[in-house]
Amino acid sequence: MKSAPPASLLRLAQAADPNAMLEALIKEDESKRAKGGSSASQGATSQAPKGGGGKPSGVGGEPAVSTTAGSYGKGQMSIFEATAKALKGEKAPIPPIDDETLSLYPTASQCGECHKQIYDEWASSNHAYASISPMFHAFEQKFQDLTKGTVGTFCVRCHQQVGTQLGEKRETPLWQRAQISREGVTCITCHRVAEQYGKVNGERRVEPGKIFDPVYGTGEKSVIKDVIANAETYSVKTSKDGRGTSIHKGMMTNPQLAKSEFCVSCHQVAVNLGIKLEIVWDQYRDSPARKAGVTCQDCHMGKVPGKPEGYDTAPSAIVGGKEINPGRKHSNHRFIGPGYSIAHPGIFPHNPKAQAFTMKEWLEFDWRAGWGTPEFEEKVAKGGVKVQFPKRWTDALDREDARAILAENIKSLDVRDAIRKQVMENGAGVEGPRIEGTPRVGRDLAFGYLIRNLNSGHNLPSGSLGAQPQIWVNVALIDPDGRNIWESGYIDSNGDLADLHSLEVAAGRIKIDQQLVNFQTKFLTTNVKGTDREMYLPVNFDVDPLPHLRPPAIPTTVLNHPPLVRLENHSLPPLGQRLAQYKVPGNLITKPGKYRLAFRLRSRAEPIYFMRFVGSSKEMERGMNERMLSFKASTAEIEVQP
């Protein structure tokens, strides 16, 4: 049975002037913030409430979300829907998705009209990439196929939350989805969440409301009421009538936005058989960072990538050409991390200019062939290149316009790559090489590197274990003549490491890398006879050729892992370390002189063998390898004695 809506919503729905009542509720929230100070600054940490939904009481000494702010529970009226009902005498529109329904879910580009800096940061972020990612769609479809659809909307309710809430079918292709759905984790995914959630596997509710309706924030130094009071000066409007930029008519407080607990609902994920695909919260919960009061936001939205060294300052918005609240704490909405895009650069990063072309049209645009560049177009004009262009791209001017947009997007991706490298450089430490004994001709050379996780908040690597992010050691010995005589951490022609998953190792074309140091976490499944084996996904084909993901008959707390499948963790815990030890055979060291040990750590979002397992294209594999990251690179000279 559903609980009754709170009295404030009923008052709002029944009010003679619901807009006036809504404004009164906003002022009530502002008054509470004024009396209590900035909600974001009170208390460093708190326990996340169990489960999700429901109105929480105050946590950790902080004020709870206002009892008047938003929906009372899943499926109930939100404060904005109550207004719509009172004004129209009916409930707000529901699917099928029409323009009126979509207007209740403002897009990031709408928000970006005032919050341009935040939009530009978000546009190339992994949050913005969540719905676009070709690898996500290949992975999710494979998961569905293997489990005969028993996974349902498990994946898309995080990656495409608004689309799922709108009622879009899980299998709907991107080009048929609404723009707000393609934006993945967009502005309203966080700033229209009224309730405080815990571990809910992505099942949060986004409050429907037009661009004019209030948003939720931390309440820190909000001056939106001053802008609204001077609407003509700033050329803004808070309703469809009048002229000016459309803005929200107020801000309500959700103090959880400033805490790590806000991230839990998507960054701690367990599939229904009990295995965890995302364990960042588990890692953070027991970490030195949490004990010190450092939040996820401090490292991932701060001014130094991956380090809790404070925040930049910037205007909260630019409205009518005027800076609003300059000098305010600025949370970087790049959500800094090691992930990267392999999508067509016309589709991602998000760019309002790119919306001049449809997603299908972008997918037909051969950007690698140089379409739209002066060199290419000159060859076409002179007949030096013969191309059967798709109908949309027959006009050279259109191709040139598209190329200008691509140039912006590729530049944005390059900026993100530079920040990715900063994150990894700041998060890892390497000491070495530590040479054992005196290096001599014909004698085995033993050495090691001590690798540290400098991050106090979670493992290295971390993130979605279902995607199996890789970090490994690549080290080579170069002889006095400049020849590479020994190496570990090399890759095969497909881009895979030379381990049990390499097709070239299996075919006998290259040797297995017996000294490989790889921090990748892998799934293990139980064989019908014998021990475990590595598997691409937590799906056991050996025991069940037609697998369904079912809750186990025996509690996982008894087995300490789900039956027939488990995780083998190789990552470094917060502030942990591991000694990578190597031995070069003496028969490779044939002459005295100066040798060089070249070292680097390498990072890649997905292994290529896994990409092939889920049906990725060659273009996706190429993109994955092209932006593979090398960091902590160093070279040390070694004098080898006769």
C-alpha positions in Angstrom: 0.0 0.0 0.0 1.3 3.5 -0.9 1.7 6.0 1.9 -0.3 9.2 1.7 1.5 12.2 0.3 2.8 14.7 2.9 0.4 17.4 3.9 2.5 20.1 2.2 1.8 18.4 -1.2 -1.8 18.2 -0.6 -1.9 21.9 0.5 0.0 22.7 -2.7 -2.4 20.7 -5.0 -5.4 22.2 -3.3 -4.2 25.8 -3.1 -6.1 28.5 -5.0 -2.7 29.7 -6.3 -0.3 26.8 -6.4 2.5 28.9 -7.8 2.3 31.2 -4.8 2.3 28.2 -2.5 5.4 26.8 -4.3 7.2 30.1 -3.9 6.3 30.0 -0.2 7.8 26.5 0.1 11.0 27.7 -1.6 11.2 30.7 0.8 10.6 28.3 3.7 13.7 26.3 2.6 15.7 29.5 2.2 14.8 30.6 5.6 15.9 27.3 7.2 19.2 27.6 5.4 19.7 31.1 6.5 19.0 30.1 10.2 21.2 27.0 10.0 24.0 28.2 7.8 25.2 26.3 4.8 24.0 22.8 5.0 27.0 21.6 3.0 29.4 22.9 5.6 27.9 21.2 8.7 29.4 17.9 9.6 32.1 16.1 7.6 30.6 12.6 7.3 27.4 10.7 7.9 26.1 7.2 7.5 24.0 6.6 4.4 20.4 5.6 5.2 19.6 2.0 4.6 17.7 1.2 1.4 16.2 4.0 -0.7 13.3 6.3 -0.8 11.3 7.6 2.1 12.0 10.9 3.9 15.1 10.6 6.1 15.4 12.3 9.4 18.5 14.5 10.1 21.7 12.6 9.7 25.0 13.4 11.4 23.7 16.6 12.9 22.6 17.9 9.5 19.2 19.1 8.5 17.3 16.5 6.5 15.8 17.3 3.1 13.0 19.6 3.6 9.7 17.7 4.3 8.1 19.9 1.6 10.8 19.2 -0.9 9.8 16.8 -3.6 8.2 13.4 -3.9 7.2 11.3 -0.9 8.1 8.0 -2.4 8.5 6.2 -5.7 5.4 6.6 -7.8 4.0 9.5 -5.7 3.4 13.1 -6.7 6.4 15.4 -6.7 6.0 19.0 -5.7 6.2 20.0 -9.3 3.6 17.4 -10.4 1.3 18.6 -7.7 1.5 22.1 -9.2 0.7 20.8 -12.6 -2.2 18.9 -11.3 -3.6 21.9 -9.5 -3.2 24.1 -12.6 -4.6 21.7 -15.1 -7.0 19.6 -13.0 -5.2 16.4 -14.0 -1.9 14.6 -13.5 1.2 15.7 -15.3 1.6 14.0 -18.7 2.9 10.4 -18.7 4.3 8.3 -21.5 3.9 7.9 -24.5 6.7 10.5 -24.5 5.5 13.8 -26.0 6.9 17.2 -25.9 5.0 18.2 -22.8 6.4 15.2 -21.0 9.9 15.9 -22.2 9.6 19.5 -20.9 9.5 18.0 -17.4 13.0 16.8 -17.9 15.2 19.7 -18.9 18.4 18.9 -20.8 22.0 19.8 -19.9 22.2 22.2 -22.8 19.2 24.1 -21.4 21.1 24.4 -18.1 24.2 25.3 -19.9 22.7 28.6 -21.1 23.5 30.0 -17.7 26.0 27.4 -16.3 28.3 27.2 -19.3 31.5 26.4 -17.4 29.8 23.5 -15.6 28.2 22.3 -18.9 31.6 22.4 -20.7 33.2 20.3 -17.9 30.3 17.8 -17.8 30.1 17.5 -21.6 33.2 15.3 -21.8 32.8 13.5 -18.5 32.2 9.9 -17.9 28.8 10.8 -16.5 27.9 12.4 -19.8 29.3 9.3 -21.6 27.3 6.8 -19.6 24.5 6.6 -22.1 26.6 7.1 -25.3 29.3 4.5 -24.6 29.4 1.9 -27.4 31.1 -0.5 -25.0 28.3 -0.1 -22.4 25.7 -1.0 -25.0 27.7 -4.0 -26.3 28.4 -5.2 -22.7 24.7 -4.7 -21.7 23.3 -6.5 -24.7 25.7 -9.5 -24.2 24.6 -9.6 -20.6 21.0 -9.7 -21.7 21.6 -12.4 -24.3 23.5 -14.6 -21.9 20.9 -14.4 -19.2 17.8 -14.6 -21.5 16.7 -11.1 -20.6 16.5 -11.8 -16.9 18.6 -8.7 -16.1 15.9 -6.4 -17.2 16.6 -2.7 -16.8 19.3 -3.4 -14.2 22.0 -1.6 -16.3 20.1 1.2 -18.0 18.5 2.6 -14.8 22.0 4.0 -14.0 23.3 4.7 -17.4 20.1 6.0 -18.8 18.1 6.9 -15.7 15.8 9.6 -17.2 15.1 7.5 -20.2 14.2 4.5 -18.0 12.0 6.7 -15.9 10.3 8.1 -19.0 9.4 4.5 -20.0 11.8 4.1 -22.9 12.3 0.4 -23.7 15.7 -1.0 -22.6 16.6 -2.0 -26.2 15.7 1.3 -27.8 18.6 2.4 -29.9 20.3 5.7 -29.1 19.2 7.5 -32.2 15.5 6.8 -31.2 15.9 8.0 -27.6 15.2 11.5 -26.3 18.1 13.9 -26.0 17.8 13.9 -22.2 18.1 10.1 -22.3 21.3 10.3 -24.4 22.8 12.6 -21.8 23.2 9.7 -19.4 24.0 11.1 -15.9 22.9 14.6 -16.7 22.2 17.7 -14.6 18.8 16.7 -13.3 20.0 13.1 -12.5 21.6 14.8 -9.4 19.9 18.2 -9.1 16.4 17.0 -9.3 16.8 14.3 -6.6 14.9 15.2 -3.5 15.4 12.1 -1.3 18.5 10.6 0.3 19.3 7.1 -1.0 21.7 4.4 0.0 22.5 1.1 -1.7 19.7 0.9 -4.2 21.5 -0.3 -7.4 20.6 2.9 -9.3 16.9 3.0 -8.4 16.6 6.7 -7.7 13.8 9.0 -8.6 14.3 12.1 -10.7 11.7 14.7 -9.8 9.8 15.8 -12.9 9.6 19.6 -13.4 10.0 22.2 -16.1 13.0 24.4 -16.5 11.3 27.0 -14.3 10.8 24.6 -11.3 13.3 24.5 -8.4 16.4 22.4 -8.5 18.1 20.8 -5.5 21.5 21.8 -4.3 23.7 22.0 -1.2 22.4 25.4 -0.3 25.9 26.9 -0.3 25.8 30.7 -0.9 22.8 30.5 -3.2 21.8 33.9 -4.6 19.1 32.8 -7.0 16.5 34.8 -5.2 18.5 38.0 -5.9 18.6 37.2 -9.6 14.8 36.6 -9.7 14.2 39.8 -7.8 16.0 41.7 -10.6 14.7 39.7 -13.5 14.7 42.7 -15.9 18.3 43.5 -15.1 19.4 40.0 -15.8 16.9 39.4 -18.6 15.5 36.2 -17.2 12.0 34.7 -16.8 10.6 32.1 -14.5 7.5 31.2 -16.6 6.7 30.7 -20.2 5.4 34.3 -20.4 7.7 37.2 -21.0 11.2 37.6 -22.5 14.6 36.5 -21.4 16.5 33.3 -20.5 14.4 30.7 -18.8 15.6 29.9 -15.3 14.5 27.9 -12.3 12.5 29.9 -9.8 14.4 28.8 -6.7 16.6 26.2 -5.1 15.8 23.6 -2.4 18.3 21.8 -0.2 19.5 18.2 -0.4 22.5 18.1 1.9 23.5 14.6 0.7 24.7 16.2 -2.6 27.9 17.3 -0.8 28.6 13.8 0.6 30.0 10.5 -0.6 26.7 8.9 0.3 25.1 10.5 -2.6 27.3 8.5 -5.0 26.5 5.1 -3.4 23.3 4.4 -5.3 25.2 4.0 -8.6 28.7 3.3 -7.5 27.9 0.3 -5.4 26.2 -2.3 -7.5 25.4 -5.9 -7.0 23.7 -8.2 -9.4 20.9 -10.4 -8.1 23.0 -13.5 -7.7 25.0 -11.6 -5.1 28.2 -10.7 -6.9 29.3 -7.0 -6.9 30.1 -5.4 -10.2 30.9 -2.0 -8.6 32.5 -1.9 -5.2 33.8 1.7 -4.9 31.7 2.4 -1.8 32.9 -0.8 -0.1 36.4 0.3 -0.7 35.8 3.9 0.4 33.7 3.0 3.5 36.7 1.3 5.1 39.4 3.7 3.8 41.7 6.2 5.5 40.0 8.9 3.4 36.6 8.4 5.0 38.1 8.3 8.4 39.7 11.7 7.7 36.5 13.2 6.4 37.6 13.3 2.8 34.6 12.8 0.4 34.4 11.5 -3.2 33.7 15.0 -4.3 36.9 16.3 -2.7 39.0 14.2 -5.1 36.8 13.9 -8.1 35.4 17.5 -8.2 38.3 19.4 -6.6 40.9 21.6 -8.2 43.7 19.0 -8.2 42.8 15.8 -10.1 42.6 12.9 -7.7 43.8 14.9 -4.6 41.7 16.4 -1.8 43.4 19.8 -2.0 40.5 22.1 -2.0 38.3 23.6 -4.7 38.6 26.3 -7.4 36.4 29.4 -7.2 34.2 30.6 -10.0 30.8 32.3 -10.6 27.9 29.9 -10.1 26.4 31.2 -13.4 26.6 33.9 -16.0 23.2 35.4 -16.6 22.5 38.2 -19.0 26.3 38.6 -19.4 26.8 39.2 -15.7 28.7 36.9 -13.3 26.6 35.6 -10.5 28.2 35.0 -7.2 31.8 35.3 -8.3 34.3 33.7 -6.0 32.0 30.9 -5.0 33.3 27.4 -4.4 33.4 25.6 -7.7 32.9 21.9 -7.9 34.5 20.6 -11.1 31.8 18.7 -13.1 34.4 16.7 -15.1 34.1 14.1 -12.4 37.7 13.4 -12.8 38.7 9.8 -13.4 40.6 7.4 -15.8 37.8 6.6 -18.2 37.7 7.8 -21.8 35.5 7.8 -24.9 35.7 5.4 -27.9 32.5 6.9 -29.5 32.4 8.8 -32.8 33.6 12.3 -31.9 30.6 13.9 -33.5 28.4 12.2 -30.9 30.6 12.7 -27.9 31.6 15.0 -26.2 28.1 16.6 -26.0 28.0 19.7 -28.0 24.9 21.8 -28.8 26.3 22.6 -32.2 26.5 18.9 -33.1 22.7 18.6 -32.6 22.4 20.3 -36.1 23.0 16.7 -37.4 21.2 13.6 -36.3 23.0 10.8 -34.6 22.6 8.5 -37.6 24.0 11.2 -39.8 27.1 11.5 -37.6 27.6 7.8 -37.7 27.7 8.0 -41.5 30.4 10.8 -41.4 33.9 9.2 -42.0 35.9 11.5 -39.8 39.0 9.2 -40.0 39.1 9.6 -43.8 39.5 13.4 -43.3 36.0 14.5 -44.6 35.7 18.2 -44.2 39.4 19.0 -43.9 40.9 21.4 -46.5 43.3 18.7 -47.8 40.5 16.1 -48.3 38.1 18.6 -49.9 40.7 19.9 -52.3 41.3 16.4 -53.5 37.6 15.8 -54.0 37.2 19.0 -55.9 40.1 18.1 -58.2 38.9 14.6 -58.7 41.8 13.1 -56.9 39.5 11.2 -54.5 36.3 9.5 -55.6 33.8 9.0 -52.7 30.2 7.9 -52.8 29.0 10.2 -50.0 25.8 9.4 -48.1 22.9 11.8 -49.1 23.3 14.0 -46.0 27.0 14.6 -46.7 27.1 15.3 -50.4 27.5 19.0 -49.8 31.1 20.0 -49.1 30.0 22.9 -46.9 28.1 20.5 -44.6 31.2 18.4 -44.4 33.3 21.4 -43.5 30.8 22.6 -40.9 30.8 19.1 -39.3 34.6 19.0 -39.3 34.7 22.3 -37.4 32.5 20.7 -34.7 34.7 17.7 -34.7 37.8 19.8 -34.1 36.1 21.3 -31.0 35.2 17.9 -29.7 38.5 16.3 -30.3 40.2 19.2 -28.5 37.9 18.6 -25.6 38.8 14.9 -25.6 42.5 15.8 -25.6 42.1 18.1 -22.6 40.3 15.3 -20.8 43.2 12.9 -21.6 45.7 15.3 -20.1 43.5 15.4 -16.9 43.2 11.6 -17.0 47.0 11.4 -16.9 47.2 13.8 -14.0 44.8 11.6 -12.0 46.9 8.5 -12.6 50.2 10.3 -11.9 48.8 11.7 -8.7 47.3 8.4 -7.6 50.3 6.1 -8.0 53.9 6.0 -6.7 56.8 4.0 -8.0 60.2 3.3 -6.3 63.0 1.5 -8.2 64.5 -0.3 -9.8 65.9 -2.2 -6.9 68.8 -4.2 -8.3 69.9 -7.4 -6.5 73.7 -7.8 -6.4 76.1 -6.6 -9.1 74.9 -7.0 -12.7 77.4 -9.1 -14.7 77.6 -10.6 -18.2 76.0 -14.0 -18.3 74.4 -13.7 -14.9 70.6 -13.4 -14.2 69.6 -9.8 -13.5 67.1 -9.7 -10.7 65.3 -6.4 -9.9 62.0 -5.0 -8.6 59.8 -1.9 -8.4 57.7 -1.0 -5.4 54.3 0.2 -6.7 52.1 2.2 -4.3 48.5 3.3 -4.4 48.7 6.9 -3.1 45.0 7.2 -3.2 43.5 7.0 0.4 40.0 6.5 -0.8 39.7 3.4 -3.0 41.7 0.7 -4.8 44.0 1.1 -7.8 42.4 0.4 -10.2 38.8 0.8 -9.1 35.4 1.5 -10.8 33.2 -1.0 -12.5 34.8 -4.4 -12.1 32.3 -5.7 -14.7 34.2 -3.7 -17.2 37.5 -5.1 -15.9 39.7 -1.9 -16.1 43.4 -2.7 -16.5 46.5 -1.3 -15.0 49.7 -3.3 -15.6 53.5 -2.9 -15.5 55.5 -2.6 -18.7 59.2 -2.9 -18.2 62.0 -3.5 -20.8 65.8 -4.0 -20.7 67.7 -2.2 -23.5 71.3 -3.3 -24.2 74.2 -1.0 -25.0 73.4 -1.2 -28.8 69.9 0.0 -28.2 68.2 -3.4 -28.7 65.2 -4.4 -26.6 66.5 -7.8 -25.3 63.8 -8.5 -22.7 60.3 -7.2 -21.8 57.3 -7.9 -19.6 53.9 -6.3 -20.0 54.1 -6.4 -23.8 50.9 -6.7 -25.9 50.0 -8.9 -28.8 48.9 -7.6 -32.3 45.3 -7.3 -31.0 46.4 -5.2 -28.1 45.9 -7.9 -25.4 48.4 -8.7 -22.8 50.3 -12.0 -23.4 48.4 -13.9 -20.8 45.8 -16.8 -20.9 43.3 -14.6 -22.8 45.7 -13.8 -25.7 44.7 -15.4 -29.0 48.3 -15.2 -30.2 49.5 -17.0 -27.1 46.9 -19.7 -27.6 48.0 -20.0 -31.3 51.6 -20.3 -30.2 52.7 -17.2 -32.1 54.0 -15.4 -29.1 55.2 -16.6 -25.7 53.1 -16.2 -22.6 54.4 -13.4 -20.3 55.3 -15.4 -17.2 56.4 -12.4 -15.2 53.4 -10.2 -16.0 52.3 -7.9 -13.2 48.6 -7.0 -13.8 46.4 -5.3 -11.3 43.2 -6.2 -13.2 40.4 -7.9 -11.1 38.9 -10.9 -12.9 35.9 -13.2 -12.5 36.4 -16.9 -11.7 33.8 -19.5 -12.4 33.7 -23.1 -10.9 34.3 -25.9 -13.4 32.1 -29.0 -13.4 35.3 -30.9 -12.5 38.4 -29.4 -11.1 39.1 -25.9 -9.9 38.1 -22.4 -11.1 38.8 -20.7 -14.4 38.9 -17.1 -15.5 35.7 -15.9 -17.2 34.7 -12.7 -18.9 31.5 -12.1 -16.9 30.0 -13.6 -13.7 28.0 -16.1 -15.7 28.9 -19.8 -15.3 28.4 -21.6 -18.7 30.1 -24.8 -17.5 27.4 -25.6 -14.9 24.5 -24.0 -16.8 24.7 -23.7 -20.6 21.5 -21.6 -20.6 22.2 -19.4 -17.6 19.7 -17.3 -15.8 20.8 -14.9 -13.0 19.0 -16.2 -10.0 19.4 -15.4 -6.3 21.3 -18.3 -4.7 19.6 -21.0 -2.6 22.3 -20.7 0.0 23.0 -17.2 1.5 26.2 -15.7 0.1 27.2 -14.8 3.7 27.6 -18.6 4.2 29.8 -19.2 1.2 31.5 -15.8 1.3 30.8 -15.5 -2.4 27.9 -16.4 -4.8 27.8 -20.1 -5.7 29.8 -21.1 -8.8 31.3 -17.6 -9.4 33.6 -15.2 -7.6 36.0 -12.3 -8.0 39.7 -12.5 -7.9 41.0 -9.1 -6.8 44.5 -8.0 -7.9 44.1 -4.3 -7.3 46.0 -2.3 -4.7 44.0 -1.2 -1.6 44.0 2.4 -0.4 47.6 3.4 0.5 48.6 -0.2 -0.3 51.8 -1.4 -2.1 53.2 -4.3 -4.0 56.7 -5.3 -5.1 56.9 -6.2 -8.8 59.8 -8.6 -9.1 61.6 -9.6 -12.3 64.5 -11.7 -13.5 66.2 -11.4 -16.8 67.9 -14.6 -17.9 71.7 -14.3 -18.0 72.0 -15.7 -21.5 70.4 -12.5 -22.8 73.1 -10.3 -21.2 76.0 -10.9 -23.5 78.2 -7.8 -23.3 79.4 -5.3 -20.6 78.4 -1.7 -20.7 75.4 0.6 -19.9 72.0 -1.0 -20.1 68.7 0.8 -19.6 65.6 -0.3 -17.8 62.6 1.4 -19.2 59.5 1.4 -17.0 55.9 2.6 -17.3 52.5 1.8 -15.9 49.7 1.4 -18.5 46.0 1.9 -18.1 43.2 0.8 -20.4 39.4 0.9 -19.7 38.7 -2.6 -21.2 40.8 -5.6 -22.3 40.4 -6.3 -26.0 39.5 -10.0 -25.5 36.5 -8.8 -23.4 35.5 -6.4 -26.1 35.5 -9.2 -28.7 33.5 -11.4 -26.4 30.7 -8.8 -26.2 30.8 -8.2 -30.0 32.7 -4.9 -30.3 33.6 -3.6 -33.7 37.1 -3.1 -35.0 36.6 0.7 -34.7 35.8 0.3 -31.0 38.9 -1.8 -30.4 41.0 0.8 -32.3 39.5 3.6 -30.1 40.2 1.7 -27.0 43.9 1.1 -27.9 44.5 4.6 -29.3 43.8 6.4 -25.9 45.5 3.7 -23.8 47.4 5.7 -21.2 51.0 5.4 -20.1 52.1 7.0 -16.8 54.9 6.9 -14.2 57.4 6.4 -17.0 61.1 6.3 -16.1 64.4 5.1 -17.4 67.3 3.9 -15.2 70.9 3.2 -16.4 72.6 0.0 -15.2 76.3 -0.7 -15.5 76.9 -4.4 -16.4 80.3 -5.6 -15.4 82.3 -8.2 -17.5 
